[in-house]
Amino acid sequence: MPSKNRLRCTCFFIFLSSILFIASSYAEENAATMYQQASSLFSDISSFPHDEINKVIKDGWKEGNEGLKAILAQNKEAIEGFKKATEITYCDFTFGKPPVKDLIAMGPSHLKELRIAKLMMLEAKLYEEEHKPDLALENYLALTRYVRHLEQQKAFILLTKATVWVTETPLYSAIDRYLEQNENVNIEDFQSILSMLLSLKSDKLRITLENAFEEERTAHRNTIIRLLDSPDFLSEYFGQNEREQEASGKAVTPDKGKESAKDKPIKLIKKVRQAIYKEYNKSDNEWYPYLVAAFRENNYNAFNKRYEQSGVLKFTPFSWFVFTQPYLLKNKLFQWMFSSTIAKTISRLFVQMPMPGYNRQIVYYYNSVSRLNLLIAAVAVRCYEIEKGKMLENLQELVPAYLEKIPEDPFDNFKPLKYVKKENGWIVYSFGPDKQDDFAGVEIDEEAHGLSKAKGDIVFQSF
């Protein structure tokens, strides 16, 4: 009969083994880990043939594209690992660690993932060329699951959204062409695609640019505090500025014995630091509500106009002179006398830096929503046609059997998408970023989808 101590040791060993097994299983259940593993298998191609791959994805395989097959073969293992990662439900690219929310912190890199995703689209087009539509569809659904993983991220939101936008436009167009060119796609395939797209839309609308802007606002504020706590932060700026001038050959040789900006720290007095934070809060509290309103209303033009006309973020010649003369800022008396000007200049610089770019992010976001809504509507229409054996008269007939409500057009004041029935088919379309109805007669260039002034409608035609 075993002793009590031996029995306790055995139980403890079993318990410890169980904990380790559960912990290792949990780690494996994070799709982000598997994406990293797949990325590590990606062959480092110094000159990745983006243009040639994009052309094949858009127009199909041609005789001159044989070299791309070698790239697919080299990365077969990475592609397969990527596909397996998409099958995992849970995905967290922070790996459970609270992210450092400031502008200096680096977010996850998705570059290799993006290249593998492009190769998966390329592989799907090859499957279509080889008359293997089932394998092509598997790739498209896997890529849609990858986009869902990105849409679920609650940290570094703007970064992951940008990754989504790079992936989505060619993906949705590829799915559209796949459905158009493959006559043997059955109702089950359409239903699978529709279900996946509706799930993706739910994730996209749950974590939006409003969440991203709030995260960015926190990051900016934390960065200001971090920099103000380090009195040498301006020295770093001016030191980098001088190094850039030296590299370009524009630096002026300092007088003998004169210290350069990087040799002697620029220490801001307490009065200036407090004034910077006060001015930053004032501008920040004014501009972020405008930004959120521009997003909610998809009214980026009004935000642009307000930004351009406002004097709040503009610099006077004197403020620019102050900020570009580091030797003046080293003088504590000068800081004390011009603390308000120095504070306004520096705080405006920090508020001003991201604002113009946010306008384009809004356009990208709603372009993404628009293309997804169009594909959802188009697939639902095709499901209706297959099951009913007739053409749809208007999109309202899809409710509630196929859709809970008609997908909206964010470029038409969030009204339902337009549907046009023709003799030989149909068209669903969005007004596009220019917010003008071209009646699907002018189609927007895919490469211009992030430009607010890009002309043309976003169009999906009958398959």
FENCOR-V927444 format. One record per backbone hydrogen bond with DSSP energy under -1.0 kcal/mol. CO is the residue of the C=O (numbers start at 1). NH is the residue of the N-H. If there is no record, write none. Layout:
{{CO,NH} {CO,NH}}
This chain:
{{3,7} {4,8} {5,9} {6,10} {7,11} {8,12} {9,13} {10,14} {11,15} {12,16} {13,17} {14,18} {15,19} {16,20} {17,21} {18,22} {19,23} {20,24} {21,25} {22,26} {23,27} {24,28} {25,29} {27,30} {30,33} {31,35} {32,36} {33,37} {34,38} {35,39} {36,40} {39,42} {43,45} {48,50} {49,53} {50,54} {51,55} {52,56} {53,57} {54,58} {55,59} {56,60} {62,65} {65,68} {66,69} {68,72} {69,73} {70,74} {71,75} {73,76} {75,79} {76,80} {77,81} {78,82} {79,83} {80,84} {81,85} {82,86} {85,88} {90,31} {92,95} {94,97} {100,102} {110,114} {111,115} {112,116} {113,117} {114,118} {115,119} {116,120} {117,121} {118,122} {119,123} {120,124} {121,125} {122,126} {123,127} {124,128} {125,129} {126,130} {127,132} {128,131} {132,136} {133,137} {134,138} {135,139} {136,140} {137,141} {138,142} {139,143} {140,144} {141,145} {142,146} {143,147} {144,148} {145,149} {146,150} {147,151} {148,152} {150,153} {156,160} {157,161} {158,162} {159,163} {160,164} {161,165} {162,166} {163,167} {164,168} {165,169} {167,171} {168,172} {169,173} {170,174} {171,175} {172,176} {173,177} {174,178} {175,179} {176,180} {177,181} {178,182} {182,185} {186,190} {187,191} {188,192} {189,193} {190,194} {191,195} {192,196} {193,197} {194,198} {195,199} {196,200} {197,201} {198,202} {199,203} {200,204} {201,205} {203,207} {208,212} {209,213} {210,214} {211,215} {212,216} {213,217} {214,218} {215,219} {216,220} {217,221} {218,222} {219,223} {220,224} {221,225} {222,226} {223,227} {224,228} {225,229} {230,233} {232,236} {233,237} {234,238} {235,239} {236,240} {237,241} {238,242} {239,243} {240,244} {241,245} {242,246} {243,247} {244,248} {245,250} {245,251} {255,258} {260,263} {260,264} {269,273} {270,274} {271,275} {272,276} {273,277} {274,278} {275,279} {276,280} {277,281} {278,282} {279,283} {280,284} {281,285} {282,286} {283,287} {284,288} {287,291} {288,292} {289,293} {290,294} {291,295} {292,296} {293,297} {294,299} {299,303} {300,304} {301,305} {302,306} {303,307} {304,308} {305,309} {306,310} {316,320} {317,321} {318,322} {319,323} {320,324} {322,325} {325,328} {325,329} {328,331} {331,335} {332,336} {333,337} {334,338} {338,342} {339,343} {340,344} {341,345} {342,346} {343,347} {344,348} {345,349} {346,350} {347,351} {348,352} {349,353} {354,358} {357,361} {358,362} {359,363} {360,364} {361,365} {362,366} {363,367} {364,368} {365,369} {366,370} {367,371} {368,372} {369,373} {370,374} {371,375} {372,376} {373,377} {374,378} {375,379} {376,380} {377,381} {378,382} {379,383} {380,384} {381,385} {382,386} {383,387} {384,388} {385,389} {394,397} {395,398} {396,399} {398,402} {398,403} {407,417} {409,412} {409,414} {412,415} {415,409} {418,429} {420,427} {425,422} {426,462} {427,420} {428,460} {429,418} {430,458} {432,435} {438,441} {442,457} {445,448} {446,449} {448,451} {451,454} {457,444} {458,430} {460,428}}
